[in-house]
């Protein structure tokens, strides 16, 4: 209840109504009253909370009204964080992981002779994330241990690789698909999202500055009743967003 949206014509209808009429009927009112009781709140307390939220929102809107993000800001952020927008080479593979080389060699020979990869994976693989799905994995280059990557991305589609050792044990790997080339998400595709992210950050910074400045301005003008003084490190309100 303390998060009821301010400004709604009838917030009770919004949260407890049927979602169609926009009005709070008797059923809606019963639900509202039950929630008041459940949270041990009075209607007066809810109204005070909504009023405080309205004031907070209005202050936030006024303080941040002139905050803007330029195309140059967006481009600079994209350039600085370009790694986030690069999707590395990827492909589908399947593997069987075991502890001993002798067992890996045995499995490799069985596969060369036509044994079922899925059956052997389920029987022998110690990789719990893939053994029950036939050992299948979708991998991206650079996100596995180097020894695994080197083999997995060197194989031709459907080719079976010889056992390779990593820190996890011995892997028998088969490529299932061709390698998908690296893809870079263009700035034009993420421009709107970046702009909204930067705008939110700048508004938070502007609001935080306003809170600090206002707190400092009124610090010498504020008197507290004996026993209610805040700790010396307290500078004022810390909430900076609606």
C-alpha positions in Angstrom: 0.0 0.0 0.0 2.9 2.4 0.7 3.8 2.1 -3.0 0.4 3.2 -4.4 1.0 5.3 -7.4 0.2 9.0 -6.8 -1.7 10.9 -9.3 -4.1 8.1 -10.3 -7.8 9.2 -10.3 -8.6 6.3 -8.0 -5.6 4.4 -6.8 -7.8 1.9 -5.0 -9.4 1.0 -8.3 -6.0 0.7 -9.9 -4.7 -1.9 -7.4 -7.9 -3.6 -6.1 -10.4 -3.0 -8.9 -11.4 -5.2 -11.9 -9.1 -3.3 -14.2 -11.9 -2.3 -16.5 -14.2 0.3 -15.0 -11.6 2.4 -13.3 -13.9 2.7 -10.3 -13.7 1.1 -6.9 -16.8 -0.9 -6.3 -17.8 -2.6 -3.1 -15.6 -5.7 -3.8 -12.7 -3.3 -4.5 -13.3 -1.5 -1.3 -13.4 -4.7 0.7 -10.1 -5.8 -0.7 -8.6 -2.3 0.0 -9.8 -2.4 3.6 -8.5 -5.9 4.1 -5.1 -4.8 2.8 -5.1 -1.9 5.2 -5.8 -4.3 8.1 -3.2 -6.7 6.9 -0.5 -4.0 6.8 -1.7 -2.4 10.0 -2.3 1.0 8.2 -5.0 3.7 8.5 -6.4 5.5 5.5 -4.9 8.7 6.8 -1.4 7.0 6.7 -1.9 5.9 3.2 -3.0 9.4 2.1 0.1 10.9 3.8 2.3 8.4 2.0 0.7 9.2 -1.4 0.9 12.9 -0.7 4.6 12.5 0.2 5.2 10.5 -3.0 3.5 13.2 -5.1 5.7 15.9 -3.6 8.8 13.8 -4.1 7.9 13.2 -7.8 7.2 16.8 -8.4 10.5 17.9 -6.9 12.3 15.2 -8.9 10.6 16.4 -12.1 11.5 20.0 -11.5 15.1 19.5 -10.4 15.8 17.2 -13.4 13.7 19.0 -16.0 16.7 20.4 -17.9 18.9 17.3 -17.8 19.7 16.1 -21.3 21.9 13.5 -23.1 23.5 14.4 -26.4 24.3 12.2 -29.3 28.0 12.8 -28.5 27.4 11.4 -25.0 25.8 8.3 -26.4 28.5 7.8 -29.0 31.2 8.2 -26.3 29.5 5.6 -24.0 29.2 3.2 -26.9 32.9 3.5 -27.8 34.0 3.1 -24.3 31.9 0.1 -23.7 32.0 -1.5 -27.1 32.9 -4.9 -25.8 29.4 -5.1 -24.3 28.0 -5.0 -27.9 30.2 -7.6 -29.4 28.8 -11.1 -29.7 31.8 -13.5 -30.2 31.9 -16.4 -32.5 29.6 -19.2 -31.4 28.5 -22.7 -32.3 26.6 -25.7 -31.0 28.7 -28.7 -29.9 28.3 -31.7 -27.7 30.8 -33.2 -25.3 31.4 -36.0 -22.8 33.5 -35.1 -19.8 35.3 -37.8 -17.8 38.1 -37.9 -15.3 40.5 -40.4 -16.9 42.2 -40.4 -20.3 41.8 -44.1 -20.7 38.0 -43.8 -20.5 38.0 -40.8 -22.8 40.0 -42.8 -25.4 37.5 -45.7 -25.0 34.5 -43.4 -25.5 36.2 -41.8 -28.5 36.7 -45.2 -30.2 33.1 -46.2 -29.5 31.9 -43.1 -31.1 34.1 -43.6 -34.2 32.5 -47.1 -34.4 29.0 -45.6 -34.5 27.9 -45.6 -30.8 25.2 -43.2 -29.6 26.8 -40.0 -28.4 23.7 -39.2 -26.2 23.7 -42.6 -24.6 27.4 -42.4 -23.8 27.0 -38.9 -22.4 24.2 -40.0 -20.1 26.2 -43.0 -18.9 29.7 -41.5 -18.5 29.7 -37.7 -18.6 30.4 -35.9 -15.3 29.0 -32.6 -16.6 25.6 -32.3 -14.9 24.5 -29.4 -17.1 24.7 -31.3 -20.4 24.8 -35.1 -19.8 21.0 -35.5 -19.8 20.7 -33.5 -23.1 23.1 -35.6 -25.0 26.1 -33.4 -24.0 24.8 -30.5 -26.1 26.1 -27.0 -25.4 26.0 -23.6 -27.2 29.4 -22.1 -26.7 30.8 -18.6 -27.4 34.5 -18.1 -28.1 36.5 -17.1 -25.1 34.0 -18.2 -22.5 35.3 -21.7 -22.0 38.7 -22.8 -20.9 41.3 -22.3 -23.7 42.0 -26.0 -24.3 38.3 -26.6 -24.8 37.9 -23.6 -27.1 40.9 -24.5 -29.2 39.4 -27.8 -30.2 35.7 -26.9 -30.3 36.2 -24.0 -32.7 38.8 -25.8 -34.9 36.5 -28.7 -35.7 34.5 -28.8 -38.9 30.7 -29.2 -38.6 29.9 -32.8 -37.4 33.6 -33.6 -36.9 34.6 -35.6 -33.8 37.7 -34.4 -31.9 40.2 -36.5 -30.1 40.1 -36.3 -26.3 41.4 -33.0 -24.9 42.5 -32.4 -21.3 41.3 -29.3 -19.3 41.2 -28.4 -15.6 37.9 -30.2 -15.5 39.1 -33.6 -16.9 39.0 -35.1 -20.4 36.6 -34.0 -23.0 35.4 -35.7 -26.1 33.9 -33.0 -28.3 31.9 -33.1 -31.5 30.9 -30.0 -33.5 27.2 -29.9 -34.4 27.0 -26.7 -36.4 29.3 -24.4 -38.4 30.8 -21.5 -36.5 28.7 -18.4 -36.4 30.8 -15.4 -37.0 31.3 -12.6 -34.5 28.6 -10.0 -34.6 28.9 -6.4 -33.5 25.6 -4.6 -32.5 25.6 -1.3 -34.3 25.3 2.0 -32.4 22.0 2.7 -34.2 20.5 -0.4 -32.7 21.2 0.5 -29.1 21.2 4.3 -29.3 17.8 4.7 -27.7 18.6 2.3 -24.8 21.9 3.9 -24.1 20.3 7.4 -24.1 17.7 6.3 -21.6 20.3 4.7 -19.4 22.5 7.8 -19.4 19.5 10.1 -18.9 18.5 8.1 -15.8 22.1 8.3 -14.4 22.4 12.0 -15.1 19.0 12.7 -13.4 20.1 10.7 -10.4 23.3 12.7 -10.2 21.5 16.0 -10.5 19.0 15.0 -7.8 21.7 13.8 -5.5 23.5 17.2 -5.9 20.3 19.1 -5.2 19.7 17.0 -2.0 23.3 17.6 -0.8 23.2 21.4 -1.6 19.8 21.8 0.0 20.9 19.8 3.1 24.0 22.0 3.5 22.0 25.2 3.0 19.6 24.4 5.7 22.0 22.7 8.1 22.8 25.9 10.0 19.1 26.9 10.0 17.8 23.6 11.4 17.2 23.1 15.1 16.4 19.8 16.8 14.7 19.0 20.1 17.1 17.8 22.7 17.7 14.1 22.3 16.6 14.0 18.6 19.8 15.4 17.0 21.0 13.2 14.1 24.5 11.8 14.2 27.2 14.2 13.2 27.9 12.3 9.9 24.3 12.6 8.7 23.9 15.2 6.0 20.2 14.9 5.4 17.8 13.0 3.3 19.4 10.3 1.1 16.5 9.4 -1.2 17.2 10.9 -4.7 14.6 9.4 -6.9 10.8 9.1 -7.0 
